[in-house]
Amino acid sequence: MWRVDCFTVRSVSDFGPADCPMKPTRALEALNFFMADVQAGIGPFIGVFLQARGWGADAIGSVMTLGGIAGMVATSPAGALVDATRHKRTLIVVAGAMTMLASLALWVSDRYWMVAASQVASAVTGAALGPAVAGVTLGIAREAGFDRQFGRNQVANHAGNVAGAALAGWFGWRFGFAAVFVLAAIFGALTVASTLMIPARAIDHDSARGLEAAAQGSGEPHASGFSILFHSRPLLLLATSLALFHLGNAAMLPLYGMAIVAAHQGDPNAFTAETIVIAQLVMVAAAWLAPRMIRWRGYWWVMLASYLALPLRGALAAALMSAWGVWPVQMLDGIGAGLQSVAVPALVVRLLRGTGRVNVGQGVVATMQGLGAALSPALGGVIAQHLGYAHAFLVLGAVSTGSLALWIGGGAVVRHACRMSPDRADEEGNADAVARS
């Protein structure tokens, strides 16, 4: 395995701490840790913040929906921009700074259109962060090391979510809501600092967009047309199955919280914090485990395990509507989300290797995930209103079995695509292990 350090291309064994103030991979992990709070901004607290300013639930919901739609629409173009630009560090810095400023704008004014503009701007700029960091990771670790390094990134990211939520909760309680804005600004500054500690020469921009294999095969690499995204059956299968998964998944936690509060089973604030911490801690473990599972069984099996978690989660949520029931329900959420946070980007890299369209592919898949997540609350809310919470959980879990059916039915297509793509592992004589994916 070879990596680009600060000055020249050398093997990993020759890469030492004296070459740079910080190894690019360590700076990348620090970026992911601090970026977690920047991406979230004050999102988890915006409802409470606006409610304290006299906003009604309908107005709060409408501005959050605007942000969600804007982020979903912007994700694919953001991925295309990441593929095209050679200034990925600058893109991360600008996107992080704009996301932070959009959150701080709420401190200045709580007028409807200011809040709506803030949510849209935060969603659009935040949409660029995910593909940009994935591209930088691929450019540094290359395809052979992407799975392992992206797993480390996600461990850091989930840990950053836990730390950010805990600190924001404590500072908000101790010093008032203004402290949440200050904390967001501090994390934003540390995100910028971490990004700038990644040496520009450490990023191979051809590898960062999935052209490494093309360069090895025929000299000067050329990107494929965008039509490759719609002609890749495995990619379309992945995107569609993820849309169905999130159609069942996204509404489950909000509805479960409402069910517990309605039954007077717990304090709303403490319960919300508990759900976040439980899920994110399990995601840390799942993200650490995902690269090892990929090497052991392959991408298809890891995604299957993540899909299996949701129907079981729906059944448990329907049966255990109590304060302690949040533990198994959110642990299953952490397993599914943690595995997917690593396996999905890694599988997209695998399926689109050599095309030069890896990051726009990441954006397309994320858009389909966002579409399912956007429709989920409406579906779950209608069922809960007319049939009750237990029926809503069962239906949401049943909807997610569509992702299982698609994934099992199309498993041969995904496994064949992974098997037929030449890989470093094939060159090293590990073709059989890769074919299992």
Long-range contacts (C-beta under 8 A, 24 or more apart in sequence): 1-142, 1-144, 1-145, 1-424, 2-142, 3-140, 3-141, 3-142, 3-145, 3-202, 4-140, 4-201, 4-202, 4-203, 4-204, 5-199, 5-201, 5-202, 6-199, 6-201, 6-202, 7-201, 20-199, 20-202, 21-197, 22-197, 24-140, 24-198, 24-199, 24-202, 25-140, 25-141, 25-149, 25-152, 27-194, 27-195, 27-197, 27-198, 28-133, 28-136, 28-137, 28-140, 28-149, 28-153, 28-194, 28-198, 29-152, 29-153, 29-155, 29-156, 30-156, 30-190, 30-194, 30-197, 31-92, 31-133, 31-191, 31-194, 31-195, 31-198, 32-133, 32-153, 32-154, 32-156, 32-157, 32-160, 33-156, 33-157, 33-159, 33-160, 33-163, 33-194, 34-160, 34-187, 34-188, 34-190, 34-191, 34-194, 35-96, 35-129, 35-133, 35-157, 35-160, 35-191, 35-194, 36-156, 36-157, 36-158, 36-159, 36-160, 36-161, 36-163, 36-164, 37-160, 37-161, 37-163, 37-164, 37-168, 37-183, 37-184, 37-187, 38-96, 38-99, 38-100, 38-126, 38-129, 38-184, 38-187, 38-188, 38-191, 39-99, 39-126, 39-129, 39-130, 40-161, 40-164, 40-165, 41-99, 41-100, 41-102, 41-103, 41-122, 41-126, 41-184, 42-103, 42-106, 42-168, 42-180, 42-181, 42-184, 43-122, 44-165, 44-168, 44-276, 45-168, 45-172, 45-177, 45-180, 46-106, 46-119, 49-106, 49-177, 49-180, 50-110, 50-115, 52-177, 53-110, 55-110, 59-112, 62-116, 63-112, 63-115, 63-116, 63-119, 64-119, 65-374, 66-116, 66-119, 66-120, 67-119, 67-120, 67-122, 67-123, 68-123, 68-370, 68-373, 68-374, 69-374, 70-119, 70-120, 70-123, 70-124, 71-123, 71-124, 71-126, 71-127, 71-370, 72-367, 72-370, 72-371, 72-374, 73-367, 74-123, 74-124, 74-127, 74-128, 75-127, 75-130, 75-131, 75-363, 75-364, 75-366, 75-367, 75-370, 76-360, 76-363, 76-364, 76-366, 76-367, 77-363, 78-124, 78-127, 78-128, 78-130, 78-131, 78-132, 78-363, 79-131, 79-359, 79-360, 79-361, 79-362, 79-363, 79-364, 79-366, 80-226, 80-359, 80-360, 80-363, 81-128, 82-128, 82-131, 82-132, 82-134, 82-135, 82-208, 82-209, 82-359, 82-360, 83-135, 83-209, 83-223, 83-356, 83-357, 83-358, 83-359, 83-360, 86-205, 88-132, 88-135, 88-136, 88-139, 88-203, 88-205, 88-208, 89-136, 89-195, 89-196, 89-198, 89-200, 89-203, 91-128, 91-132, 92-128, 92-129, 92-132, 92-133, 92-136, 92-191, 92-195, 93-192, 93-195, 93-196, 94-125, 95-125, 95-126, 95-128, 95-129, 95-132, 96-125, 96-129, 96-188, 96-191, 96-192, 96-195, 97-188, 97-192, 98-122, 98-125, 99-125, 99-126, 99-129, 99-188, 100-184, 100-185, 100-188, 103-181, 103-184, 104-181, 104-184, 104-185, 106-181, 107-178, 107-181, 127-363, 127-366, 130-362, 130-366, 131-359, 131-360, 131-362, 131-363, 131-366, 132-359, 134-345, 134-358, 134-359, 134-362, 135-208, 135-209, 135-358, 135-359, 136-198, 136-203, 136-208, 138-207, 138-208, 138-209, 138-210, 138-349, 138-358, 139-202, 139-203, 139-204, 139-205, 139-207, 139-208, 140-198, 140-202, 140-203, 140-204, 142-204, 142-207, 142-212, 143-207, 143-210, 143-212, 143-213, 143-349, 143-350, 143-353, 143-423, 143-424, 144-423, 144-424, 144-425, 146-346, 146-349, 147-290, 147-291, 147-294, 147-295, 147-342, 147-346, 148-291, 150-291, 150-342, 150-345, 150-346, 151-287, 151-288, 151-290, 151-291, 151-342, 154-283, 154-287, 154-290, 154-338, 154-341, 154-342, 155-284, 155-287, 155-288, 157-287, 157-341, 158-280, 158-281, 158-283, 158-284, 158-287, 158-338, 158-341, 159-280, 159-284, 161-276, 161-280, 162-276, 162-277, 162-280, 162-281, 162-284, 165-273, 165-276, 165-277, 165-280, 166-277, 169-273, 206-356, 208-358, 208-359, 209-356, 209-357, 209-358, 209-359, 210-349, 210-352, 210-353, 210-354, 210-355, 210-356, 210-357, 210-358, 210-359, 211-354, 211-355, 211-356, 212-353, 212-354, 213-353, 213-354, 213-421, 213-422, 214-354, 214-355, 214-356, 217-354, 221-356, 222-356, 223-355, 223-356, 223-357, 224-354, 224-355, 224-356, 224-357, 226-357, 226-360, 228-352, 228-355, 228-357, 229-352, 229-357, 229-360, 229-361, 229-364, 232-351, 232-352, 232-361, 232-417, 233-410, 233-413, 233-417, 234-351, 234-410, 234-413, 234-414, 234-417, 235-348, 235-351, 235-352, 235-361, 235-364, 235-365, 237-406, 237-407, 237-410, 237-413, 237-414, 238-303, 238-344, 238-347, 238-348, 238-351, 238-365, 238-414, 239-364, 239-365, 239-368, 239-369, 240-368, 240-406, 241-303, 241-307, 241-402, 241-403, 241-406, 241-407, 241-410, 242-340, 242-344, 242-365, 242-368, 242-369, 242-372, 242-403, 243-368, 243-369, 243-371, 243-372, 244-372, 244-399, 244-400, 244-402, 244-403, 244-406, 245-306, 245-307, 245-310, 245-336, 245-369, 245-372, 245-400, 245-403, 246-369, 246-370, 246-371, 246-372, 246-373, 246-376, 247-372, 247-373, 247-375, 247-376, 247-379, 247-396, 247-399, 247-400, 248-310, 248-314, 248-376, 248-396, 248-397, 248-398, 248-399, 248-400, 248-403, 249-310, 249-333, 249-336, 249-372, 249-373, 249-376, 249-396, 249-400, 250-372, 250-373, 250-374, 250-376, 250-377, 251-376, 251-377, 251-379, 251-380, 251-381, 251-392, 251-396, 252-313, 252-314, 252-317, 252-329, 252-333, 252-376, 252-380, 252-393, 252-396, 253-279, 253-330, 253-333, 254-377, 254-380, 255-380, 255-381, 255-384, 255-389, 255-392, 255-393, 255-396, 256-317, 256-321, 256-326, 256-329, 256-389, 256-393, 258-384, 258-389, 259-321, 259-384, 259-389, 260-321, 260-322, 260-323, 260-325, 260-326, 262-389, 263-321, 263-322, 265-321, 265-322, 265-323, 266-323, 271-323, 271-326, 274-326, 275-326, 275-330, 278-326, 278-327, 278-330, 278-331, 278-334, 279-330, 279-331, 279-333, 279-334, 279-337, 280-334, 281-334, 282-330, 282-331, 282-333, 282-334, 282-335, 282-338, 283-334, 283-337, 283-338, 283-341, 284-338, 285-334, 285-338, 286-334, 286-335, 286-337, 286-338, 286-339, 286-341, 287-338, 287-339, 287-341, 287-342, 289-338, 289-339, 290-338, 290-339, 290-341, 290-342, 290-343, 291-342, 291-346, 293-339, 294-342, 294-343, 294-346, 294-437, 295-433, 297-436, 297-437, 298-415, 298-418, 298-433, 298-434, 298-435, 298-436, 298-437, 299-343, 299-346, 299-347, 299-350, 299-414, 299-418, 299-437, 300-407, 300-411, 300-414, 300-415, 300-418, 300-437, 301-436, 301-437, 302-339, 302-343, 303-339, 303-340, 303-343, 303-344, 303-347, 303-407, 304-404, 304-407, 304-408, 304-411, 305-335, 305-339, 306-335, 306-336, 306-337, 306-339, 306-340, 306-343, 307-336, 307-400, 307-403, 307-404, 307-407, 308-404, 309-333, 309-335, 309-336, 310-336, 310-397, 310-400, 310-403, 311-397, 311-398, 311-400, 311-401, 311-404, 312-397, 313-397, 314-393, 314-394, 314-395, 314-396, 314-397, 314-398, 314-400, 315-393, 315-394, 315-397, 317-393, 317-397, 318-389, 318-390, 318-391, 318-393, 318-394, 318-397, 319-390, 321-389, 321-390, 347-414, 350-417, 350-418, 350-421, 350-423, 350-437, 351-417, 351-418, 351-421, 353-421, 353-423, 354-421
